[in-house]
Amino acid sequence: MIPTTPLKIAGALLVALLIVAAIQNRISPPPTAATTTSAVPIVSTPFKNVFDDAGQPLNVILIAAPFRTEEDEQAYELYKSQGLDFCGISSYINFPGHIENPYEDRFHEERGHNYPAMVSAWLHCFRDPPTNLQRSGLPLMLLTESDLKDADAYKPDPDIVKEYDFMYVCLEDNDKCEPGWQSFNRNWELAKECLEIMCGRFGLRGVLVGRTNCHFTKKCDGIVKVVPFLEYDAFQREMQKCRFLFVPNIADASPRVITEAMCYNMPVLVNRNILGGWHYVEPGASGEFFTSPRDIVPALQKLTTNANGYYPRRHFMRHHGKHRDGRRLAAFLKQHYPNLNNKRTKYATITI
């Protein structure tokens, strides 16, 4: 008999709903670690997280640098056992190619790591990717971590007065200023030659961050201030006191200092041979290229005579940032990672 009273009808509907729910629970297994954002671990170097547009971690872990310890190897195996996917990113010197810095740890070479074989795709910074990437068959995309810089978080402070012409960053390696990892990566030898021209011929005032224990040309005496490593906030303020950023680096894959300077509307003077970050430089718009003491002269002439003609902040926001390159990254992940745990995200970021 069909129930006729409202109470009986409501009771019958409740029973029916409970039956349907029970059937659905038996058919649909509970979410696994690979499909829930809450189960994705927050990782540390050499790994990096990717985040969705709500700041939640996606279930794709980036391998951003070579492993240096057995603990790194064990972490990779743990994440793999948890059902997480992996993507490579070139955020560290020549990685995943042969690292040319002679002061680099060689643990990864001794262990014979094959990083392209560990991942399903790769984000890179190179004009010409290393051989192991080209032969890997992996989907590749030109995108660096610094492409995703949030320009809204790096707005020029109108209260900071320009006191210097340029900033150059090359941190200390040791107390004796002997060659080391930093001096190689920041191209200290070329920088010293260029500083002689910048100070002697152009009379430029500057800030050198890091080389407090090093001697260089006397032509910079009294016009170049040398400061030690600066904490984040102090560094950001000091940078904004300068008119442009000097980057003689070659062995640099993801120079965030370049994008920070551009967001502060500072043109950048960049070594044309830099591994990553070359794609930020549009001569006459965001900065200038140089390669040696010979061709730095015309680049400096352009920067110093047409300083107001550059628009690096606008250029960066037009071509990069989390809402532009972040959308590209999200689309790339959706295309190549079918088990991505948030396919509706509008953009993705690496650092939040």
N, C-alpha and C positions, 0 to 999 in steps of 0.2 A: 504494500500500500504506500502511496506517495504521501509524505507528511504534508499537512495542510495548515498547521498553525505556524505563525512567524517564528516561534522558538524552535520548533522542530526543523523548519527549513534552515535556520541559521546553524543548527547543530549538524545537519547533514552536509552543508557547505564546508564547515570547519573540518569535518572528517575527510571530505574529498580533498581539500587543500593539503592536509597532512600526508595523505597517501601519495599525492603527486610529488610533494617535496621529498619524501623518502625515496621514491623511485629515481628522482633526479640526482640525489646524493649518491646512490649506488652506481649510476651510470657515469657521472662526472667525478673523476678523482680529485682530491684536494690539491690546491696549487703547490708546486714544488719551488725550490730555491731559485730555479732558473726563470720562474714566471712571476715572482713577486718582488716589488721594489724593496720591501722591508727586509728581505733576506739577503740582499746584495751587500757584501761587506764594504766598508770604507777602507780603501787600500792605501799603501804608502810606497815610496820609491823602491824598486824600479817600475812599479805599476801605477796606473792612474785610473780614476773613475771617470765615467761619462754621465752627465746629468741631463734629465729632461727639462722641459720649460717650467716645471713646478719645483725644480731643485732636487728631485728624487733620483737616486742612482739607477742607471740602466744596467741590464744584465750583460753588458759587454765591457770587459776589463781591457784597458790599454797596457801594452808592454812598451815602455817609453825609454828604456835604457838597458844596457847589458846587466845580467845577473852578476853579483859580486861575491855571493856566499851560498853555501848549501841551503841556508834558510830561504833564500830567494827561490831556489829550485823547488824546495818543499812547498812554498807558498803557491807557486804555479800549479803544482800537482793537486794541492788542496782545492784551489778555485776550479780547476778542471773537474775534479770529482764532484763538486757541488753543481755541476751542470752549467757553469758560466761559459760564455763565449769570449774570444780574444780578438783584438785588433792591434796591429802594430802602429806606432807613431814615431816619427823621427824628431825627437825633442832633445837629442843628446849627440853633439858633435857629428861624426860620420855614421852613427848607428842607423841601420843594421849592417853597414859596410865596415870595412877594416878601419879602426880608429887610429888616426895618424899621430895623435898626441903621444910623444914618447914617454910621458909621465903617467899614462893611463894604466889602471889595473888590468891585468891580462887573465884574470880568473876565467872569463867567458871563453877565451881562446883555448885555454888548457882543458876546459871541459867539453870543447867541441860543440857549443850551442849552435843550433840552426833556428834562428828566430823566425824567419818567414814561414818555416814549417810548423810553427806553434800557433799560427793565427789564421784567420779566414780572409783578411783584407789588410791594407796598409795605407796610412796617412803619411805623406812625406813632404819634404821641404826643398827638394833638389831640382835644379835645372835639368840635371842628368842623373837619374837614380842609380845607385850602385848596382853592380852586375847581379848580385844575389837577389835583388828586388826585381830587376828586369826579367830574370829567368825564372822567377818563382811562379808565374802564372796567376798571381794574386790580383784582385781588383785594387787599383791604386788611385789615390786622389791627392792632388796638391793642396794640402791644408796643414797649417802649423798651429800649435797651441796658442801662440801669440795672436793669431788671426781673430781669435774669439774675445779679445779684450773688450770690456764694456766701456765705451767712451763716456757714458754718463757718469761713471765712477771716477773719471780722470778729467774733470773739467778744469781749465786754467783758473787759477786763483787771481782775481784782478788786484788783490792787495799786495801781491808779491812783486817787488820791483826787480827789473833786470839789472844784475850787477856784473855779469860775465858774458863773454862771447860764446864759450863752448864748455861742454862737459865731456870727459873721457873717463871710463871706468875700467880699471885693471887692478884687481885686488892683490894683496900680498901673497907670496908663496912661502917666504921664510924671512928671517931677520937680516940676512945678508944680501938680499935682492939677487940671489942666484936664480938661474932659469928654473922654471917649474910649470905646473899645469896651467896656472892662471896666465903667466907671461906668454905661453905658447898660444892659448886660446884667444887672448886679447891682442895678440900680435904686438907685443911691447917693443920689439926691435924696430919695426916699421913706424910705430907711434913716435919713438924718440927722434927718428929722422924728420918726421912730419912736424913735430913740435918745434923743431929748430926753425922751420919755415913759418909756421903759424905765429910764433913769438917774434922771430927776428925780422922777417920781411913784412908781416902784416900787423905786428904789434897787438895781437889778440890776447885778451884776458881770458883765463879759463880756470876750471876746477878739475883736478885730477883726483879721482876717488880710489884710494887703496895703496898707492905706491909711496907710502910715507918713509920707507927706508931705502929709497933708490935715488941715485944721482942722474940727472940728465942735463941738457943744455943750459948754460948760464944765461942764455938769451931769454929764458922764461922767468928768471929771478925777479921777484917783486910783482909779476903780473899773472902767474899761475899759482893758485892755492892748492896745496896737497892736503887732503884730509883722509883719515882712516875709514874703514868700513862704517857705513852709516845705517842706523836702524831705518825701517821702512818709511815712517812718516818724515823723518829728518831728510832722508834721501829724496823723497818726492818734493819737498820744499826746496832743497838745494838745486834740484834739476830745473825747477821753474825759474830760478834766478839766472839761467843761461839762455842764450839766444838760439843755439843749435847744438846738436849732439854729434860727437866725433866717434866713429865706429870703424877702426882699422881692422877689426876682427875678420878672420877667414874661417876658423874652426868653430863656428857658432851656428846651431841649427834652428833655434827658436828664440831669438833675442827680444825678450819682452820689453827691455829698456827702449828699444826702437819704437814700439807701438805706444809705450807710455809717453815718450817724448812727442810723438806725433799727436796724440790726444791732447797734449798741452800746447799744441799748435807750434811746436819747435821743429824746424826743418832738420833733416838728418844727412850727415856726410858719411857715406858708407862705402866700404871696400867692395868693388864690383865683384870680387871673387868670393864673397861670403857664401857659406853653404846654404843658409836659410835666412830669409828676411830681405833678399834682393828684390822680391816682388812688391815691396812697399815703396820702392823708390821710383818716382816718375820725375825725371829731371825738369826743373823749372816749376814743379808743382809741390812735391813733398820733400825734395832734397836734391842731392847730387851724388854721383859716383866718382870714385878715384881708385887708383891701384898702386900708386907709387909717389915718391916725392916730386917726380916730374909733372904728373898730371893733377896733383892736388892744387897747384897754383891756379889754373883756370877755374877749378871748382870753388875755391875759396873766393876768387874774384866775383863769381856769380852770387855766392851766398852773402858776401859783405856789401855788395853794391845794390842788390835787389832784395834785401831782407823782407820787405813788406809784400813782395810779389808771390811769396809762397803761401800755400794754404794746406798744410799737412793734416790738420784735424779734419777738415772737410773731406779731404782726399781719403783718409782712413775710413771715415763714416760712410762714404759713398761706396767703397769697395769691400770693406771688412766689418768686423764686429759680430757679436753673437746673433743679431737679428738677420744678418746676411750670410756670413760663413756658417753660422750656427744652423741655419735652414739647410744649407748644403750638406752639413755633417749629418743632420737628422735624415735627410733623404738618402744619403749614402748608406747609413746604418739600416734603414728600412728595406733598402734594396738587397743588401747582402747578408742580413741577419734575420732569417724568417721567424726566429723565436724571440725577437725583440719584445721586451715586456711592456713597452708603451709605443705603439705604432701611431698614436694620435698626436704625439708631441710635435709642436710646431718648429722647435729648434732644439739643438743639443749644445751643451757646453762641457768643457773639460775642467775648468777651474771656476768655482763660484765663491 
